[in-house]
Amino acid sequence: MTLMPLMVRTLARLVTALVTQPAASFTTMLYYSHLLPRNLNLERLVRPQLLHPENYLFHFLINLLRCSGNCLYIYAGTIEVGNDCLYVSV
């Protein structure tokens, strides 16, 4: 019962961010999950204020995208290390 108010509050923050600023929300999620291509026009849409420490679902989605992005890199035969990519033959 004690986690319910936290989840309702973070769900409300996530929904309001996605409804009021959909492009900025998705761009911010992709940027912090390292899936956004390096483009100055896209990086202008990133809103760091959406990364409020109590926005647990937003952080969860970012980590989920980051994990799935790493799995896609490994599946495609590349492993990302920092800014470089190591190519692995599969």
N, C-alpha and C positions, 0 to 999 in steps of 0.2 A: 504494500500500500504506500510506502514512503517514496518509491521510485515513480509513482504515477504523476505527481505534480511536476517532477523534473522532465519527464517525457512529454507531457502535455505542453509545457512551456517551450521546449526545444522543437517540438512539432509545429507549434504556432509560429515560431521564428523562421523555421525552414519554409513553411507554406507561404508566409507573408513575403519572404525574400524571393521565392520562385514566382509569385503572382505579381508583385510590384516591379521587380527587376529581373525578368527571366533571362535575358541575354547576359547580364552581368553575373547572375548567379551561376549559370552553366559555365561561363568563361572562367570564373573564379575557381569552380570545382575542377575544371580541366587543367588550369594553370598549376594549382597546388598538388594535383595528382601527377604532374609531369607528363601530361598527354597533350598539352596545347603546343602547337608548332610555334617556334620563336618568330613572332611577327609583331612588330610594334603597334600595328593597328588593333590587333587582338589583345595585346597586353594593356592597352588603354582602358579596356572594359573591366579589368580585374579590380575588384573591390576588397582590399584587405580588412575593412571594417566588418565584413560578413563573417570573419573568423573569430567571432566572440568566443571566449573560453567555455561558456556554458551552452554553446550551440553544438550539442553532442551528435545529433543526427547529421549535421553538415560535415563534421569531422569524420563520422563513420562513412558517409558516402565518398569523401575524398580518399580515405584509406582503402575502401573497397575498389575504387577506380584505380588507385595506384597498384594494388595487388593484382587486379585483372590485367592491367597494362604490362606489368612485369611478366605475367604468365604468357601474354601474347608475344612479348619480345623473345622469350625462351622458345615458344612454339615456332616462331618464324625463323629461328636459328641465330638470333642475336641476343646477347646479354648486355644490358646497359650498365656501364660502370662510370659513374660521374658524368662527365660531358662526352666521354668516348664510348664507342660500342665495340665490343669484342665479337667477332664473327666466328661462330662455331658451326662446323659442318654436322648436319643431322641426317 
